[in-house]
Amino acid sequence: MADAPLDRLGAAQRDLTENGYAIIEDALAPDMLAAVRDALYRIARSERELGRAETYDVSKDGEGSQRVWNLVSRDPVFCALAEHELALGLVRFLIGWPASLSSSSANIIVTDEDNIIVHSDMAYMPEPWGGPQAINIGWCIDDFTAENGATLVVPGSHRLNRSYREEDGRAGLIPAEAPAGSILALDGRLWHSAAPNHSGKPRAAIFNPYTLPIYLPQENWFRSLDPQVRQYGSETLLTLLGFRPGLLGRVNGRETPRI
Ligand SMILES: O=C(O)CCC(=O)C(=O)O
């Protein structure tokens, strides 16, 4: 029998604390996974056809690995991911609430060349880090295997409370293998990297990094969000996107401007 959601959340919280990352298998039901996957590959293909794909290597017949940004504006299914109860359970646990959604993007890796760039998602935050101020909720849209470029992680590196430096080398990197439909949650301090894909088929993942709501989001939602999301999005989503300010982000001093 599958674990109850709260058991799974508790186990993942323990893993996050201990190792700096956690995997929750079957976080997405099969029909939801299929909907997310179909939408993502459709949008990625359309971006390529329109000549506006964000590709960042050209090793595969000029196709290149592809990043698709601003997912919450592309299809409501991505809004559901951003406010998924398991994702927000981990966000609340690690950095509290309210939190800010920094960006929402997919990474579709096709290259089999060395694409390893070890980093922490908190690298832009001033050190010393007293603790976690960000958490990246990765969604495995395809199976994550050592062969096809499962994200590489350095377990326990979150405890160092500092950014990765070149002199740290590549020791300790292991592939975070997980089946499609899993969450791969990364403490914002954890050293990790993309990895080459030797499978000959694309490996898609969606990354939703959340931060304390005191940092500029990576995506400028006020400029790039589809207005329909602002109109129809839930209160939770609008909070994540910065449209429900608290002390910061007010308009003429008011938390709830009529705009
Ligand atoms: O695609 C991956 O496996 C990792 C991507 C990554 O590290 C990032 O977006 O910060």
The ligand as an SDF file (V2000), in Angstrom:
LIG
                    3D

 10  9  0  0  0  0  0  0  0  0999 V2000
   18.6960   19.7940  -14.9730 O   0  0  0  0  0  0  0  0  0  0  0  0
   19.3040   19.4310  -13.9590 C   0  0  0  0  0  0  0  0  0  0  0  0
   19.4730   18.2520  -13.6900 O   0  0  0  0  0  0  0  0  0  0  0  0
   19.8730   20.4260  -12.9860 C   0  0  0  0  0  0  0  0  0  0  0  0
   19.5320   21.8540  -13.3120 C   0  0  0  0  0  0  0  0  0  0  0  0
   20.0950   22.7970  -12.2960 C   0  0  0  0  0  0  0  0  0  0  0  0
   20.9870   22.5070  -11.5750 O   0  0  0  0  0  0  0  0  0  0  0  0
   19.5360   24.1170  -12.1410 C   0  0  0  0  0  0  0  0  0  0  0  0
   18.6570   24.5040  -12.9020 O   0  0  0  0  0  0  0  0  0  0  0  0
   19.9860   24.8530  -11.2140 O   0  0  0  0  0  0  0  0  0  0  0  0
  1  2  2  0
  2  3  1  0
  2  4  1  0
  4  5  1  0
  5  6  1  0
  6  7  2  0
  6  8  1  0
  8  9  2  0
  8 10  1  0
M  END
$$$$
